[in-house]
């Protein structure tokens, strides 16, 4: 049973059969009912009411002995049929009364016999399209195969653009912070109630570290319950609390969006429930629900705005209390303020605003031009040229002014009309000689037709601009994707090369002035803990970068090796840095031992932890170094080990 139905009423069985044949293409989406008298028609309407099926269209015949017009007019009095479109087929009697009913809005259409071929189908298609646009807005495109595809598509685009514009610009500005938080929280919890492979919903005990000041941050934490404190080191290295976040606040938002190191250290003060998102999961969540993206963006922008306000307020308070301090203190305050402003300016607000503004401008242009484009007279006037020019506008990049001028000069030699020549070049018609003849025979008519075609070209170029801007937004969301795997502490069969490449992504900014050489050999997929191994790759690559000279070279090599009657995958990281002194090379895996100079921040993992992770995989890590020449860290992992393979299939 379909959601909607169509009723045909005619006292002539032959006419009924003809109507059913013409309306049969609509049967895929509309149940067809027929009646030969008023009683059968009322019974059919009652049947639809009983099945909770809405009547979309009623077609009734009208002649001297059969008052179909009155039956249609009476439909307005029934709540169940009030929205139905009404078509009357008349034999010519009472034509004035019928036309009056049409003009008053009591009837939607009137056809007079004899009927032209396919006229009932065309009229029904038009009226059903109108009904669906008014009554089933969410599913317009599902009717495009049987109804007016252009109207449905145009209405669908208008609705989406209006919803998109309102979602970003108007809808959520009226919400209070609490209302906005509740909507975002509800949407996120509903999403992760269905699937939560990465264990995004987490509960942390107090004193749990979320972000570390100055370090890379790949996650965004949305607090659903509890309290988190943010700490910032002052100029003498003392950590000081700067703010506390509770339910509905975001931790790590700035570094997550900009890719810059964490601005502060975040620690839970009590048992805290969060939703933890990496870039891959964030993109998946936003793509799953188009209404969530503007909600979350608005929340994120409010969060950034609060930070800006706090920064400004803090500066004002410091100015009142520290006016007697030296200029160096004032410069430090100003520098921190400008760093904050710089992050905000380069953040989400700026990236989203420009393409959205361009899309809105393009939408306004199309809205103003759409009626002209679909006008029957205009279509007849431009013919197939309109479609060709529209397609050209969609695909052609703008020509330079000089190129257009040269082409226009060449064309003008054939048409002897500068305005026509310029328009032919702009519309890509300069190679079609028929326009030369038309312009000579009737320059004014040719110019008028070209001006019509310009409307189609403008529509195409505007759509192309909208597509480019939408692609830019999509690329920005895609750029948020970082490396991530389900952190479920279970063994998985994994591609080692893929894990290394994912890790290199987070170091792109640090490696852009250096060289990375890859010497990958074919390796089988290995049973391992992917996240744990990426901690190892991250630490080894970070250490290599810290040891680099001005022009650093990092060589990553993978190969298979045989040792102790066992096959191993050997992954080595070699840098051309300062090397490790021979007297301390045996200490590098000791807990809390570091060779880094003061001021260089590590990733908080340490080679001792790397060694523990490798041992957990049944492997080993070896180091070889030569002072002022190179350091090579080699990770040996067993290709096949029964207990690991078994655990990988748990």
Secondary structure, DSSP 4 states (H G I P E B T S, - for coil): --SEEEEEE-S-HHHHHHHHHHHGGGGGTEEEEEESSHHHHHHHHHHHHHTT-EEEEEEEEEBTTB-HHHHHHHGGGSTTTTT-EEEEEE-STTHHHHHHHHHTTS-SEEEESSPPTTHHHHHHHHHHHHHHHHH-GGGGGGGTTTS-HHHHHHHHHHHHHHHHHHHHHTGGGGS-HHHHHHHHHHHHHHHHHH--TT--EEEE-TT-EEE-TTS---EEEEEEES-EEEEEE-TTS-EEEEEEE-TT-EESHHHHHH-PPPSSEEEESS-EEEEEEEHHHHHHHHHH-HHHHHHHHHHHHHHHHHHHHHHHHHHHHHHHH-TTS-HHHHHHHHHHHHHHHHHHHTSHHHHHHHHHHHHHHHHHHHHHHHHHHH-HHHHHHHTHHHHHHHHHHHHPPPPPHHHHHHHHHHHHHHH--HHHHHHHHHTT-TT-THHHHHHHH-HHHHHHHHHHHHHHHHHHHHHHHHHHHHHHHHHHHHHT-------S---EEE-HHHHHHHHHHTTHHHHTTSEEEEE------EEE-HHHHHHHHHHHHHHHHHH--SS-EEEEEEEEEEETTEEEEEEEEEE-SS---GGGGGGTTSTT---PPTT----S-HHHHHHHHHHHTT-EEEEEEETTTEEEEEEEEES--HHHHHHHT-
